[in-house]
Structures are given as structure tokens and as C-alpha cells.
């Protein structure tokens, strides 16, 4: 069943590649514009909270302190 669906989806995508890509681009741009509109209309406290805290799906970055070599000292 999954193999049939995968083949069918691939076949349809090959037939309508430009239309599907255009639809995906339109949806992505619409979502990003909606997100920006929502962010502009948030209260300052909520906007500050969202700006300062990483979302759960973003990995936290690890900073490694620089060690000076003998030549740099």
C-alpha cells in the first residue's frame, strides 16, 4: 500500500512539478507574512519573551572559551 502511494505521489509530482512548487512557495510566503503580522501585534512582554528564548526545536549553541597560545600571550 505504501509503495503504491509513494509511486503515485512521485508520478503526480513529476506531472505537476511547477504547479506544486508554486503552491508550496505561495503557502510558505503566506505563512511567513502571517507570522510577521502576528509578531507585530503581540504585546511587548510576549514579543520580548519569544525573542529572548529559543524554541524547543532549536538546539542550544555551545560556546567554547578561546585558549591563548604561548605566541598570543
C-alpha positions as CSV (number, residue, x, y, z in Angstrom):
1,X,0.0,0.0,0.0
2,X,2.8,2.4,0.9
3,X,4.7,1.6,-2.2
4,X,1.6,2.4,-4.3
5,X,1.2,5.7,-2.6
6,X,4.8,6.6,-3.0
7,X,4.8,5.8,-6.7
8,X,1.5,7.7,-7.2
9,X,2.8,10.8,-5.3
10,X,6.1,10.8,-7.3
11,X,4.1,10.4,-10.6
12,X,1.8,13.2,-9.8
13,X,4.7,15.5,-8.6
14,X,6.5,14.8,-11.9
15,X,3.4,15.7,-13.9
16,X,2.6,18.9,-11.9
17,X,6.0,19.9,-10.6
18,X,5.8,23.7,-11.4
19,X,2.3,24.0,-10.0
20,X,3.1,22.1,-6.8
21,X,6.3,24.2,-6.3
22,X,4.4,27.4,-6.9
23,X,1.7,26.4,-4.4
24,X,4.4,25.5,-1.8
25,X,6.1,28.8,-2.4
26,X,2.8,30.7,-2.0
27,X,1.9,28.8,1.2
28,X,5.4,29.4,2.7
29,X,5.3,33.1,1.9
30,X,1.7,33.4,3.3
31,X,2.7,31.7,6.5
32,X,5.8,33.9,6.9
33,X,3.7,37.1,6.3
34,X,1.1,35.9,8.8
35,X,3.8,35.2,11.3
36,X,5.2,38.7,10.9
37,X,1.7,40.2,11.2
38,X,1.1,38.2,14.4
39,X,4.5,39.2,15.8
40,X,3.8,42.9,15.2
41,X,0.5,42.7,17.0
42,X,1.8,40.9,20.1
43,X,2.1,42.8,23.4
44,X,5.6,43.9,24.2
45,X,6.0,41.4,27.1
46,X,5.1,38.4,24.9
47,X,7.3,39.6,22.0
48,X,10.2,40.0,24.3
49,X,9.7,36.6,25.8
50,X,9.6,34.9,22.3
51,X,12.6,36.9,21.1
52,X,14.8,36.0,24.1
53,X,14.0,32.3,24.5
54,X,14.8,29.7,21.8
55,X,12.1,27.5,20.6
56,X,12.2,23.8,21.7
57,X,13.2,22.5,18.3
58,X,16.3,24.8,18.1
59,X,19.4,23.2,19.6
60,X,21.2,25.3,22.1
61,X,24.6,26.5,21.0
62,X,27.6,25.6,23.0
63,X,30.3,28.3,23.3
64,X,33.8,27.2,23.9
65,X,36.2,29.6,25.5
66,X,39.2,30.5,23.5
67,X,42.6,29.4,24.9
68,X,45.5,31.6,24.1
69,X,48.6,30.0,22.9
70,X,52.1,31.0,24.0
71,X,52.6,33.2,21.0
72,X,49.4,35.2,21.6
73,X,50.3,35.8,25.3
